[in-house]
């Protein structure tokens, strides 16, 4: 199943080369996600999660946005595919991404716990 979502891209990394005789090539998009509270404690704010997409040539489609990205995250529309796994039930795969605009996005407002 595929779904579109607006994301904030904080960074993009191109990787290419060889490791132990095997060639590798990828582009990784670091997209903002909410921190989840769990039984071990509370959480505030946002973090980024890496999503691989394509090979190292995907980076070139975004390279011109480097100066903009250095001033803050870029708003983008991402297409994700959900895949069933044995470990945790589902896995989110990035299958496409495109910038919405070429200016830094305003930072998200921090979540403040509500008093009971």
Secondary structure as a PSIPRED ss2 file (coil, helix, strand):
# PSIPRED VFORMAT (PSIPRED V4.0)

   1 X C   1.000  0.000  0.000
   2 X E   0.000  0.000  1.000
   3 X E   0.000  0.000  1.000
   4 X E   0.000  0.000  1.000
   5 X E   0.000  0.000  1.000
   6 X E   0.000  0.000  1.000
   7 X E   0.000  0.000  1.000
   8 X E   0.000  0.000  1.000
   9 X E   0.000  0.000  1.000
  10 X E   0.000  0.000  1.000
  11 X E   0.000  0.000  1.000
  12 X E   0.000  0.000  1.000
  13 X E   0.000  0.000  1.000
  14 X E   0.000  0.000  1.000
  15 X E   0.000  0.000  1.000
  16 X E   0.000  0.000  1.000
  17 X E   0.000  0.000  1.000
  18 X E   0.000  0.000  1.000
  19 X E   0.000  0.000  1.000
  20 X C   1.000  0.000  0.000
  21 X C   1.000  0.000  0.000
  22 X E   0.000  0.000  1.000
  23 X E   0.000  0.000  1.000
  24 X E   0.000  0.000  1.000
  25 X E   0.000  0.000  1.000
  26 X E   0.000  0.000  1.000
  27 X E   0.000  0.000  1.000
  28 X E   0.000  0.000  1.000
  29 X E   0.000  0.000  1.000
  30 X E   0.000  0.000  1.000
  31 X E   0.000  0.000  1.000
  32 X E   0.000  0.000  1.000
  33 X E   0.000  0.000  1.000
  34 X E   0.000  0.000  1.000
  35 X C   1.000  0.000  0.000
  36 X C   1.000  0.000  0.000
  37 X C   1.000  0.000  0.000
  38 X E   0.000  0.000  1.000
  39 X C   1.000  0.000  0.000
  40 X C   1.000  0.000  0.000
  41 X E   0.000  0.000  1.000
  42 X C   1.000  0.000  0.000
  43 X C   1.000  0.000  0.000
  44 X C   1.000  0.000  0.000
  45 X C   1.000  0.000  0.000
  46 X E   0.000  0.000  1.000
  47 X E   0.000  0.000  1.000
  48 X E   0.000  0.000  1.000
  49 X E   0.000  0.000  1.000
  50 X E   0.000  0.000  1.000
  51 X E   0.000  0.000  1.000
  52 X E   0.000  0.000  1.000
  53 X E   0.000  0.000  1.000
  54 X C   1.000  0.000  0.000
  55 X C   1.000  0.000  0.000
  56 X H   0.000  1.000  0.000
  57 X H   0.000  1.000  0.000
  58 X H   0.000  1.000  0.000
  59 X H   0.000  1.000  0.000
  60 X H   0.000  1.000  0.000
  61 X H   0.000  1.000  0.000
  62 X C   1.000  0.000  0.000
  63 X H   0.000  1.000  0.000
  64 X H   0.000  1.000  0.000
  65 X H   0.000  1.000  0.000
  66 X H   0.000  1.000  0.000
  67 X H   0.000  1.000  0.000
  68 X H   0.000  1.000  0.000
  69 X H   0.000  1.000  0.000
  70 X C   1.000  0.000  0.000
  71 X C   1.000  0.000  0.000
  72 X C   1.000  0.000  0.000
  73 X C   1.000  0.000  0.000
  74 X E   0.000  0.000  1.000
  75 X E   0.000  0.000  1.000
  76 X E   0.000  0.000  1.000
  77 X E   0.000  0.000  1.000
  78 X E   0.000  0.000  1.000
  79 X E   0.000  0.000  1.000
  80 X E   0.000  0.000  1.000
  81 X E   0.000  0.000  1.000
  82 X E   0.000  0.000  1.000
  83 X E   0.000  0.000  1.000
  84 X E   0.000  0.000  1.000
  85 X C   1.000  0.000  0.000
  86 X C   1.000  0.000  0.000
  87 X C   1.000  0.000  0.000
  88 X C   1.000  0.000  0.000
  89 X C   1.000  0.000  0.000
  90 X E   0.000  0.000  1.000
  91 X E   0.000  0.000  1.000
  92 X E   0.000  0.000  1.000
  93 X E   0.000  0.000  1.000
  94 X E   0.000  0.000  1.000
  95 X E   0.000  0.000  1.000
  96 X E   0.000  0.000  1.000
  97 X E   0.000  0.000  1.000
  98 X E   0.000  0.000  1.000
  99 X E   0.000  0.000  1.000
 100 X E   0.000  0.000  1.000
 101 X E   0.000  0.000  1.000
 102 X E   0.000  0.000  1.000
 103 X E   0.000  0.000  1.000
 104 X E   0.000  0.000  1.000
 105 X C   1.000  0.000  0.000
 106 X C   1.000  0.000  0.000
 107 X C   1.000  0.000  0.000
 108 X C   1.000  0.000  0.000
 109 X C   1.000  0.000  0.000
 110 X C   1.000  0.000  0.000
 111 X C   1.000  0.000  0.000
 112 X C   1.000  0.000  0.000
 113 X C   1.000  0.000  0.000
 114 X C   1.000  0.000  0.000
 115 X C   1.000  0.000  0.000
 116 X C   1.000  0.000  0.000
